[in-house]
């Protein structure tokens, strides 16, 4: 076991201390800083836009139309009855890092809540409540029938971050002001942001089915403001996080550059050997001899052939002279004999 562990540890240490690993970590930190900066810029843009456009008009839940009753940042303001007794929760995080979100069904404003709404409208307008004209009685009857058909079915769901708390106690815990009491629960005014997403809707539908109830397809999903709107639109300062990521990227890239140099070379550097220049005794100059052409070679051969007879004659003349001088040298010797 020990022999197999040592190569494994050495491989892991080689991978961990590899310059590529440090460089990849530095690039990741730098990319994360860019994402954080982009996210903060988007929050700032949404906050400025929301403050300029303001909240949309207040509307009953059964009359809510997403394209009409939301502003440019998907904010809404609806009146609905909230069923706190049927609240549940889902985990939108992972098993290791759970993030619990509370789900509370919301219903259409029922006929039980209509007197509270009429009284509220009278107080807001400053005029006394007057009975409806008899000519409008058929319209009122049709509206009551439609309301009774809708008030039995949940038209939406509130999704609220529980911040680690697994229970939902009162509408005030969700930041919802209570206006009266209705068929399914308190009548509240919901101010928040519309949520979208097929995966999120499916999770909410499954959780509601476990509670013995369902929500209609395309139901409203809203995240209410638990604090005043100005507080919710406040921009989170992510500059310290972005600066920390940039400095981490610089540090990791520096470590990667240092790790490219072997440690032994950093600790012990060999001395440079002195090199003495030995003067050359004789050096031949570099001469470039061009290649002769065929015409030049032919001309030289002709000159050599012309010079060959004259050379022979000169050699024969020299040989004759040598013979004559030798004969002259031998004549006195013969005479003495």
C-alpha positions in Angstrom: 0.0 0.0 0.0 2.8 2.4 0.9 4.5 1.9 -2.5 1.2 2.7 -4.3 0.5 5.7 -2.1 3.9 7.4 -2.8 3.5 7.7 -6.6 -0.1 8.9 -6.1 1.0 11.6 -3.7 3.8 12.6 -5.9 1.4 12.9 -8.9 -1.0 14.9 -6.9 1.7 17.3 -5.7 3.0 17.6 -9.2 -0.5 18.5 -10.4 -1.2 20.9 -7.6 2.1 22.7 -7.9 2.0 22.8 -11.7 2.2 26.3 -13.2 -0.8 25.4 -15.4 -3.0 24.9 -12.3 -2.0 28.2 -10.8 -2.5 30.0 -14.2 -5.9 28.4 -14.6 -6.9 29.5 -11.1 -5.8 33.0 -11.9 -7.8 33.2 -15.1 -10.8 31.8 -13.3 -10.5 34.6 -10.6 -10.1 37.3 -13.3 -13.2 36.0 -15.2 -15.2 35.9 -11.9 -14.3 39.5 -11.3 -15.7 40.4 -14.7 -18.9 38.6 -14.0 -19.3 40.3 -10.6 -18.7 43.7 -12.1 -21.3 43.0 -14.9 -23.8 41.8 -12.2 -23.3 44.9 -10.2 -23.8 47.1 -13.3 -27.0 45.3 -14.1 -28.3 45.8 -10.6 -27.5 49.5 -10.8 -29.2 49.8 -14.2 -32.4 48.0 -12.9 -32.5 50.1 -9.8 -32.3 53.4 -11.7 -34.9 52.1 -14.2 -37.3 51.0 -11.4 -37.0 54.3 -9.6 -37.8 56.2 -12.8 -40.8 54.1 -14.0 -42.4 53.6 -10.5 -44.8 50.8 -9.5 -47.6 49.7 -11.8 -51.3 50.2 -11.1 -52.8 48.1 -8.3 -55.1 45.3 -9.7 -57.1 42.3 -8.5 -55.3 39.0 -8.9 -58.1 37.6 -11.2 -57.7 40.7 -13.4 -53.9 40.5 -13.6 -52.4 40.5 -17.1 -48.6 40.1 -17.1 -47.9 42.3 -20.2 -50.2 45.1 -18.9 -49.9 45.2 -15.2 -46.0 44.9 -14.9 -43.4 47.6 -15.4 -40.2 47.4 -17.3 -38.4 45.5 -14.5 -41.3 43.0 -14.0 -42.6 44.6 -10.8 -46.3 44.2 -9.9 -48.9 45.2 -7.4 -51.9 42.9 -6.9 -54.6 42.3 -4.3 -55.2 38.7 -3.4 -56.2 36.3 -0.6 -53.3 34.4 0.8 -53.7 30.8 2.2 -51.2 30.7 5.0 -52.6 27.4 6.3 -51.5 25.7 3.1 -48.0 27.1 3.0 -45.1 24.7 2.2 -41.5 24.9 1.2 -39.1 23.6 -1.4 -35.3 23.4 -1.6 -33.9 25.3 -4.6 -30.3 24.6 -3.6 -28.4 21.4 -3.4 -28.4 18.6 -0.8 -25.1 19.9 0.6 -26.1 23.6 0.5 -29.8 23.7 1.0 -31.7 26.9 0.3 -35.3 26.8 1.5 -38.0 28.9 -0.2 -41.4 29.2 1.2 -44.5 28.7 -1.0 -47.8 30.2 -0.2 -50.8 29.9 -2.5 -52.7 33.1 -3.4 -56.3 33.1 -4.5 -58.6 35.5 -6.4 -60.4 38.2 -4.3 -63.6 36.5 -3.3 -67.1 37.9 -2.7 -66.3 37.8 1.0 -63.5 40.4 0.5 -65.6 42.7 -1.7 -67.0 44.8 1.1 -63.5 45.5 2.4 -62.5 46.6 -1.1 -65.5 48.8 -1.5 -64.9 50.4 1.9 -61.2 50.9 1.0 -62.2 52.5 -2.3 -64.6 54.9 -0.6 -61.9 55.9 1.9 -59.4 56.5 -0.9 -61.9 58.6 -3.0 -63.3 60.5 0.0 -66.9 59.8 -1.3 -69.6 57.8 0.5 -70.4 54.4 -0.8 -73.4 54.4 -3.1 -75.6 51.4 -4.0 -75.1 50.1 -7.6 -77.7 51.1 -10.1 -80.3 48.4 -10.9 -79.2 48.5 -14.6 -75.8 47.1 -13.6 -77.2 44.2 -11.6 -76.7 41.6 -14.4 -73.1 42.6 -14.8 -72.6 42.3 -11.0 -74.3 38.8 -11.1 -72.0 37.6 -13.9 -69.0 38.9 -12.0 -70.0 37.1 -8.9 -70.5 33.8 -10.7 -67.0 34.2 -12.3 -65.5 35.0 -9.0 -67.0 32.0 -7.3 -65.6 29.8 -10.1 -62.1 31.2 -9.6 -62.0 31.5 -5.8 -61.7 27.7 -5.4 -58.5 27.5 -7.4 -55.1 29.0 -6.6 -54.2 31.5 -9.3 -50.6 32.0 -8.1 -48.0 31.3 -5.5 -45.7 33.5 -3.4 -42.1 32.5 -3.2 -40.2 33.9 -0.3 -36.7 33.3 1.0 -36.9 31.8 4.5 -33.3 32.8 5.4 -32.8 29.4 7.1 -36.2 29.5 8.9 -38.4 26.6 8.0 -41.7 28.1 9.1 -44.0 30.9 7.9 -46.0 32.5 10.7 -47.9 35.5 9.6 -48.3 37.6 6.4 -46.4 40.3 8.2 -43.3 38.0 8.1 -43.5 38.3 4.3 -43.9 42.0 4.4 -47.6 41.9 3.3 -50.0 44.4 4.7 -53.4 42.9 5.7 -56.4 44.8 4.3 -59.2 42.4 5.5 -60.3 38.8 5.7 -61.5 36.7 2.8 -62.6 33.2 1.9 -59.2 31.5 2.0 -57.4 33.8 4.4 -56.3 37.4 4.8 -56.7 39.9 2.0 -53.3 41.4 1.3 -51.6 43.7 -1.1 -48.6 42.1 -2.8 -45.8 44.3 -4.1 -42.9 42.4 -5.6 -41.3 41.0 -8.8 -42.8 38.4 -11.1 -40.8 35.2 -11.4 -40.5 33.1 -14.5 -39.0 29.7 -15.4 -40.5 26.3 -16.3 -38.2 24.4 -13.8 -39.2 26.7 -11.0 -42.9 26.4 -11.8 -42.7 22.6 -12.0 -41.0 22.5 -8.5 -43.8 24.7 -7.1 -46.5 22.6 -8.7 -45.1 19.4 -7.3 -44.9 20.9 -3.8 -48.5 22.1 -4.0 -49.7 18.7 -5.1 -48.1 17.2 -2.0 -50.3 19.6 0.0 -53.4 18.2 -1.7 -53.9 21.1 -4.0 -52.8 22.3 -7.4 -52.2 25.6 -9.3 -53.4 26.4 -12.8 -51.0 26.3 -15.7 -49.3 29.6 -16.2 -50.1 30.7 -12.6 -48.5 33.8 -11.3 -45.2 33.4 -9.4 -44.2 36.4 -7.4 -41.4 37.2 -5.0 -42.7 39.9 -2.6 -40.7 42.8 -1.1 -40.3 42.0 2.5 -38.9 45.5 3.1 -39.9 48.9 1.6 -39.3 49.1 -2.1 -36.5 51.7 -1.7 -34.6 49.2 0.5 -35.2 46.3 -1.9 -33.9 48.4 -4.8 -30.7 49.4 -2.9 -27.6 48.3 -4.8 -25.3 45.9 -3.1 -21.7 47.1 -3.1 -19.7 44.3 -4.8 -16.6 46.4 -5.3 -14.6 44.7 -2.4 -15.4 41.3 -3.8 -14.3 42.3 -7.3 -11.1 43.8 -6.0 -10.3 40.7 -4.0 -10.8 38.6 -7.1 -8.5 40.8 -9.2 -5.7 40.7 -6.6 -6.1 36.9 -6.2 -5.8 36.6 -10.0 -2.6 38.7 -10.0 -1.1 36.6 -7.2 -2.0 33.3 -8.8 -0.5 34.4 -12.2 2.6 35.5 -10.4 3.0 32.2 -8.6 2.5 30.4 -12.0 5.3 32.4 -13.5 7.6 31.7 -10.6 6.7 28.0 -10.6 8.0 27.7 -14.2 11.6 28.1 -12.9 12.9 25.0 -11.1 13.5 25.4 -7.4 17.1 24.1 -7.5 17.9 26.8 -10.1 16.6 29.5 -7.9 18.6 28.3 -4.8 21.9 27.4 -6.5 23.0 29.0 -9.7 26.2 27.6 -11.2 29.1 30.0 -11.8 29.9 31.0 -15.3 33.1 29.5 -16.5 35.7 32.0 -17.8 36.4 31.5 -21.5 39.8 32.6 -22.8 40.2 33.6 -26.4 43.2 31.8 -28.1 44.7 33.9 -30.8 44.9 32.1 -34.1 48.4 31.4 -35.5 47.5 31.8 -39.1 44.2 32.2 -40.8 43.5 31.9 -44.4 41.5 34.6 -46.0 38.3 33.6 -47.3 38.5 33.8 -51.1 35.5 33.2 -53.3 36.5 31.5 -56.5 33.8 31.8 -59.1 32.9 28.8 -61.3 34.4 29.1 -64.8 32.2 29.0 -67.8 32.4 26.4 -70.6 33.7 29.0 -73.0 36.6 29.9 -70.6 37.5 26.2 -70.2 37.5 25.6 -74.0 39.7 28.7 -74.5 42.2 27.5 -71.9 42.4 24.0 -73.6 43.1 25.6 -77.0 45.9 27.8 -75.5 47.4 24.6 -73.8 47.4 22.8 -77.2 49.1 25.7 -79.0 51.8 26.0 -76.3 52.6 22.2 -76.3 54.8 22.1 -79.6 56.9 25.1 -78.5 57.5 23.5 -75.2 58.7 20.4 -76.8 61.1 22.3 -79.1 62.5 24.2 -76.1 63.0 20.9 -74.2 64.8 19.3 -77.2 67.0 22.4 -77.6 68.0 22.3 -73.9 68.7 18.6 -74.2 71.0 19.2 -77.3 72.9 21.9 -75.5 73.4 19.6 -72.5 74.7 16.8 -74.8 77.1 19.2 -76.6 78.5 20.5 -73.3 79.1 16.9 -72.1 80.9 16.1 -75.4 83.2 19.1 -75.1 84.0 18.1 -71.5 85.1 14.6 -72.6 87.4 15.7 -75.6 90.4 16.7 -73.5 90.4 13.4 -71.7 90.5 11.5 -74.9 93.4 13.6 -76.2 95.5 13.0 -73.1 95.1 9.3 -73.5 
